[in-house]
Amino acid sequence: MNRISGETALGLAWIIALVASLAVLFIGEVLGQTPCVLCWFQRAFMFPLAIVLGLGLWWRDGRVGRYGIALALGGGAIALWHMGLYVGLVPERIQPCTATGPSCTDDNQLVFGVPIPLMALAAFALIGALSALSLKDTRT
């Protein structure tokens, strides 16, 4: 099986981060769905991923994957917490969302029948894995 190059892995990680960032902006700004508190925290990790990985590709910095891993781990941890809250593993009494704001667990968290926290978790996992894979390439 052919091995993916470090630059290709970084390019794929950047595309995922860019698409995820644009998707949440579309959901929030075009569709008018206000993000819950945990979605804001996830955005705080996803938006820099698109910028950092993009600049790393632009400058041909093969070591930028280490920053991708760090940001993906932070965002993935929040997405995992959000998913636990969404499916009921985390008790409602420690829910970070306020009574007046959008809920972290209602049907507004679904896009095409898939929970937003699950999509975020998958995106962070893929970005982290691709960022790690990019560091295995010794040619850069």
C-alpha positions as CSV (number, residue, x, y, z in Angstrom):
1,M,0.0,0.0,0.0
2,N,1.3,3.4,-0.9
3,R,2.2,5.7,2.0
4,I,0.7,9.2,2.1
5,S,3.4,12.0,2.0
6,G,3.6,14.5,4.8
7,E,2.6,17.3,2.6
8,T,-0.5,15.4,1.4
9,A,-1.4,14.6,5.0
10,L,-1.1,18.2,6.0
11,G,-3.1,19.3,2.9
12,L,-5.9,16.9,3.8
13,A,-5.9,18.1,7.4
14,W,-6.1,21.7,6.3
15,I,-9.0,21.0,3.9
16,I,-10.9,19.3,6.8
17,A,-10.2,22.2,9.1
18,L,-11.2,24.7,6.4
19,V,-14.4,22.9,5.5
20,A,-15.4,22.5,9.2
21,S,-14.7,26.2,9.9
22,L,-16.7,27.3,6.9
23,A,-19.5,24.9,7.8
24,V,-20.0,26.2,11.3
25,L,-19.9,29.8,10.0
26,F,-22.6,28.8,7.5
27,I,-24.7,27.2,10.2
28,G,-24.3,30.2,12.5
29,E,-24.3,33.2,10.2
30,V,-26.4,32.0,7.2
31,L,-28.8,29.6,8.9
32,G,-29.0,31.8,12.0
33,Q,-28.4,29.0,14.5
34,T,-26.7,30.5,17.5
35,P,-24.0,28.1,18.7
36,C,-24.2,26.7,22.2
37,V,-21.3,27.3,24.7
38,L,-19.5,24.1,23.9
39,C,-19.7,24.8,20.2
40,W,-18.0,28.2,20.8
41,F,-15.2,26.4,22.7
42,Q,-14.8,24.0,19.8
43,R,-14.6,26.9,17.3
44,A,-11.8,28.3,19.4
45,F,-9.7,25.3,18.4
46,M,-11.0,24.7,14.8
47,F,-10.5,28.2,13.5
48,P,-6.8,28.4,14.4
49,L,-6.3,25.0,12.9
50,A,-7.4,26.2,9.4
51,I,-5.0,29.2,9.7
52,V,-2.0,27.4,11.2
53,L,-2.1,24.4,8.9
54,G,-2.7,26.7,5.9
55,L,0.3,28.8,6.7
56,G,2.4,25.7,7.3
57,L,1.5,24.5,3.9
58,W,2.2,27.9,2.3
59,W,5.6,28.1,4.0
60,R,6.3,24.4,3.4
61,D,6.9,23.9,7.1
62,G,6.8,20.1,7.5
63,R,6.8,20.4,11.3
64,V,3.5,22.4,11.6
65,G,1.8,19.1,12.2
66,R,2.8,19.3,15.9
67,Y,0.6,22.4,16.3
68,G,-2.2,20.6,14.5
69,I,-2.0,17.7,16.9
70,A,-2.1,20.1,19.9
71,L,-5.1,22.0,18.7
72,A,-6.9,18.9,17.5
73,L,-6.4,17.3,21.0
74,G,-7.9,20.3,22.7
75,G,-10.8,20.7,20.4
76,G,-11.4,16.9,20.4
77,A,-11.5,16.8,24.2
78,I,-14.3,19.5,24.1
79,A,-16.1,17.7,21.3
80,L,-15.9,14.5,23.3
81,W,-17.4,16.2,26.4
82,H,-20.1,17.7,24.2
83,M,-20.9,14.4,22.7
84,G,-21.1,12.8,26.2
85,L,-23.5,15.5,27.2
86,Y,-25.5,15.1,24.0
87,V,-26.0,11.3,24.4
88,G,-26.6,11.6,28.2
89,L,-23.3,10.2,29.6
90,V,-22.6,13.5,31.3
91,P,-25.3,14.5,33.8
92,E,-27.5,17.5,32.9
93,R,-26.7,19.2,36.2
94,I,-23.2,20.1,35.0
95,Q,-24.4,21.3,31.6
96,P,-22.5,24.5,30.7
97,C,-25.3,26.0,28.6
98,T,-27.6,28.5,30.3
99,A,-31.3,28.4,30.4
100,T,-31.6,31.5,28.2
101,G,-29.1,30.5,25.5
102,P,-29.2,27.6,23.0
103,S,-29.1,24.1,24.4
104,C,-26.1,21.8,24.0
105,T,-28.4,18.8,23.7
106,D,-31.5,19.6,21.7
107,D,-32.5,18.8,18.1
108,N,-30.8,22.1,17.0
109,Q,-27.5,20.1,17.4
110,L,-28.4,17.9,14.4
111,V,-27.4,18.6,10.8
112,F,-28.7,16.0,8.2
113,G,-29.6,13.8,11.2
114,V,-26.0,13.7,12.5
115,P,-25.1,15.5,15.8
116,I,-22.8,18.5,15.4
117,P,-20.6,17.3,18.3
118,L,-20.1,14.0,16.5
119,M,-19.1,15.8,13.3
120,A,-16.7,18.0,15.3
121,L,-15.2,15.0,17.1
122,A,-14.6,13.2,13.8
123,A,-13.1,16.3,12.2
124,F,-10.7,16.8,15.2
125,A,-9.7,13.1,15.2
126,L,-9.0,13.1,11.4
127,I,-7.0,16.4,11.6
128,G,-5.0,15.0,14.6
129,A,-4.3,11.7,12.8
130,L,-3.3,13.4,9.6
131,S,-1.1,16.0,11.5
132,A,0.6,13.1,13.2
133,L,1.1,11.2,10.0
134,S,2.7,14.3,8.4
135,L,5.4,14.2,11.1
136,K,6.3,10.6,10.2
137,D,7.5,11.8,6.8
138,T,11.3,12.2,7.1
139,R,11.7,13.9,3.8
140,T,10.5,17.3,5.1
